[in-house]
Amino acid sequence: MVYGIVSEKDNETTRTVFRSKKIANTDIYPVTKLDLLVSRLNFGDTIICISVDRFLSVSQYVVFSEKVLNAGVSLRIMEQPYLDIGNGKHWRSSVVSHLHTLVQAENVTVNRLYSVLELTDKGKYYVSRCVTDMSIGILAKTYSVDGILRRGN
Protein backbone atom coordinates (compact mmCIF):
# COMPACT_ATOMS: atom_id res chain seq x y z
CA MET A 1 0.00 0.00 0.00
CA VAL A 2 1.22 3.52 -0.73
CA TYR A 3 0.34 6.44 1.55
CA GLY A 4 0.90 10.19 1.35
CA ILE A 5 1.57 12.79 4.02
CA VAL A 6 0.38 16.39 3.67
CA SER A 7 0.30 19.56 5.74
CA GLU A 8 -1.22 23.01 5.42
CA LYS A 9 1.71 23.84 3.09
CA ASP A 10 0.36 21.47 0.46
CA ASN A 11 -2.12 22.37 -2.23
CA GLU A 12 -3.86 20.74 -5.18
CA THR A 13 -0.50 20.24 -6.92
CA THR A 14 0.55 17.85 -4.17
CA ARG A 15 -2.69 15.91 -4.45
CA THR A 16 -2.15 15.71 -8.23
CA VAL A 17 1.33 14.27 -7.63
CA PHE A 18 -0.13 11.74 -5.21
CA ARG A 19 -2.90 10.80 -7.67
CA SER A 20 -0.24 10.20 -10.33
CA LYS A 21 1.38 7.76 -7.90
CA LYS A 22 -1.98 6.00 -7.48
CA ILE A 23 -2.54 7.20 -3.89
CA ALA A 24 -6.24 7.43 -3.05
CA ASN A 25 -7.53 10.43 -1.07
CA THR A 26 -8.37 8.07 1.79
CA ASP A 27 -4.68 7.11 1.97
CA ILE A 28 -3.44 10.70 2.32
CA TYR A 29 -2.89 11.70 5.94
CA PRO A 30 -2.33 15.13 7.44
CA VAL A 31 0.86 15.44 9.45
CA THR A 32 -1.30 15.93 12.56
CA LYS A 33 -2.68 12.36 12.20
CA LEU A 34 0.56 10.39 11.91
CA ASP A 35 -0.37 8.05 14.78
CA LEU A 36 -3.43 6.95 12.80
CA LEU A 37 -1.22 6.33 9.77
CA VAL A 38 1.27 4.30 11.83
CA SER A 39 -1.55 2.10 13.13
CA ARG A 40 -2.51 1.19 9.53
CA LEU A 41 0.99 0.36 8.28
CA ASN A 42 1.99 -3.11 7.16
CA PHE A 43 5.39 -4.51 6.25
CA GLY A 44 6.38 -3.41 2.73
CA ASP A 45 4.17 -0.30 2.58
CA THR A 46 5.54 2.98 1.25
CA ILE A 47 4.90 6.49 2.53
CA ILE A 48 5.56 9.49 0.31
CA CYS A 49 5.98 13.07 1.45
CA ILE A 50 6.83 16.00 -0.80
CA SER A 51 9.26 17.58 1.68
CA VAL A 52 10.47 17.01 5.21
CA ASP A 53 9.25 20.52 6.03
CA ARG A 54 5.69 19.13 6.07
CA PHE A 55 6.47 17.74 9.53
CA LEU A 56 5.83 20.03 12.49
CA SER A 57 9.32 19.62 13.91
CA VAL A 58 12.54 17.68 13.50
CA SER A 59 11.56 15.78 16.65
CA GLN A 60 8.29 14.66 15.07
CA TYR A 61 10.09 13.63 11.88
CA VAL A 62 12.72 11.58 13.74
CA VAL A 63 10.17 9.78 15.96
CA PHE A 64 7.93 9.03 12.96
CA SER A 65 10.88 7.79 10.90
CA GLU A 66 11.91 5.39 13.66
CA LYS A 67 8.36 3.99 13.82
CA VAL A 68 8.33 3.59 10.04
CA LEU A 69 11.67 1.81 10.02
CA ASN A 70 10.61 -0.52 12.85
CA ALA A 71 7.42 -1.39 10.94
CA GLY A 72 9.39 -2.44 7.85
CA VAL A 73 7.97 0.42 5.80
CA SER A 74 9.71 2.80 3.37
CA LEU A 75 9.54 6.57 3.73
CA ARG A 76 10.32 8.61 0.61
CA ILE A 77 10.89 12.34 0.92
CA MET A 78 10.68 13.64 -2.65
CA GLU A 79 12.58 16.92 -2.21
CA GLN A 80 15.16 15.43 0.20
CA PRO A 81 16.05 11.98 -1.13
CA TYR A 82 19.05 11.86 1.25
CA LEU A 83 16.51 11.39 4.05
CA ASP A 84 14.73 8.37 2.51
CA ILE A 85 14.67 5.29 4.74
CA GLY A 86 13.35 1.76 4.60
CA ASN A 87 13.63 -1.05 2.07
CA GLY A 88 17.29 -1.54 2.99
CA LYS A 89 18.08 2.18 3.24
CA HIS A 90 19.30 3.68 6.49
CA TRP A 91 20.67 7.09 7.36
CA ARG A 92 24.42 7.50 7.50
CA SER A 93 25.83 8.04 10.98
CA SER A 94 26.56 11.68 10.12
CA VAL A 95 22.89 12.21 9.21
CA VAL A 96 21.75 10.57 12.47
CA SER A 97 24.13 12.81 14.40
CA HIS A 98 22.85 15.91 12.60
CA LEU A 99 19.22 14.94 13.24
CA HIS A 100 19.89 14.42 16.95
CA THR A 101 21.70 17.77 17.11
CA LEU A 102 18.69 19.52 15.57
CA VAL A 103 16.28 17.74 17.94
CA GLN A 104 18.40 18.78 20.91
CA ALA A 105 18.64 22.37 19.62
CA GLU A 106 14.84 22.50 19.24
CA ASN A 107 14.27 21.30 22.79
CA VAL A 108 16.95 23.44 24.43
CA THR A 109 15.91 26.61 22.60
CA VAL A 110 12.21 26.20 23.39
CA ASN A 111 12.93 25.43 27.06
CA ARG A 112 15.28 28.41 27.39
CA LEU A 113 12.70 30.76 25.92
CA TYR A 114 9.98 29.33 28.19
CA SER A 115 12.16 29.82 31.27
CA VAL A 116 13.03 33.44 30.44
CA LEU A 117 9.70 34.68 29.14
CA GLU A 118 6.44 34.74 31.02
CA LEU A 119 4.13 33.35 28.36
CA THR A 120 0.52 32.31 28.15
CA ASP A 121 -0.25 28.94 26.61
CA LYS A 122 -0.90 30.71 23.32
CA GLY A 123 2.48 32.46 23.59
CA LYS A 124 4.24 29.18 24.38
CA TYR A 125 2.65 27.57 21.33
CA TYR A 126 3.79 30.49 19.16
CA VAL A 127 7.37 30.37 20.45
CA SER A 128 7.49 26.61 20.02
CA ARG A 129 6.24 26.83 16.43
CA CYS A 130 8.75 29.56 15.57
CA VAL A 131 11.65 27.42 16.79
CA THR A 132 10.42 24.18 15.22
CA ASP A 133 9.57 25.87 11.90
CA MET A 134 13.11 27.19 11.78
CA SER A 135 14.75 23.85 12.60
CA ILE A 136 12.65 21.83 10.15
CA GLY A 137 13.35 24.48 7.51
CA ILE A 138 17.09 24.10 8.14
CA LEU A 139 16.76 20.32 7.81
CA ALA A 140 14.79 20.65 4.56
CA LYS A 141 17.27 23.06 2.99
CA THR A 142 20.34 21.15 4.16
CA TYR A 143 19.24 17.85 2.61
CA SER A 144 17.42 19.18 -0.46
CA VAL A 145 18.68 18.14 -3.88
CA ASP A 146 20.07 21.65 -4.36
CA GLY A 147 21.34 21.98 -0.77
CA ILE A 148 24.85 21.74 0.62
CA LEU A 149 25.10 18.04 -0.16
CA ARG A 150 24.62 18.66 -3.88
CA ARG A 151 27.39 17.32 -6.02
CA GLY A 152 28.39 18.80 -9.32
CA ASN A 153 29.28 22.20 -10.73
KASUL-V561699 format. One record per pair of residues at least 6 apart in sequence whose C-alpha atoms are under 7 Angstrom apart, sorted by sequence separation. I is the first residue (numbers start at 0). J is the second residue. If there is no record, write none. Layout:
I|J / I|J
This chain:
54|60 / 67|73 / 76|82 / 84|90 / 140|146 / 141|147 / 142|148 / 76|83 / 28|36 / 75|83 / 82|90 / 74|83 / 75|84 / 74|84 / 113|123 / 73|84 / 74|85 / 73|85 / 72|85 / 73|86 / 3|17 / 71|85 / 72|86 / 68|84 / 68|85 / 109|127 / 3|22 / 2|22 / 1|22 / 109|130 / 5|27 / 3|26 / 4|27 / 5|28 / 6|29 / 30|53 / 2|26 / 3|27 / 4|28 / 5|29 / 6|30 / 30|54 / 2|27 / 3|28 / 4|29 / 5|30 / 51|76 / 105|130 / 4|30 / 50|76 / 105|131 / 45|72 / 46|73 / 47|74 / 48|75 / 49|76 / 50|77 / 42|70 / 43|71 / 44|72 / 45|73 / 46|74 / 47|75 / 48|76 / 49|77 / 50|78 / 41|70 / 42|71 / 43|72 / 44|73 / 45|74 / 46|75 / 47|76 / 48|77 / 49|78 / 50|79 / 105|134 / 42|72 / 101|134 / 1|44 / 2|45 / 3|46 / 4|47 / 5|48 / 0|44 / 1|45 / 2|46 / 3|47 / 4|48 / 57|101 / 58|102 / 0|45 / 1|46 / 2|47 / 3|48 / 8|53 / 57|102 / 6|53 / 5|53 / 79|139 / 81|142 / 79|142 / 79|143 / 78|143 / 79|144 / 78|144 / 56|131 / 55|131 / 56|132 / 55|132 / 57|134 / 57|135 / 56|135 / 52|135 / 52|136 / 52|139 / 51|139 / 50|139
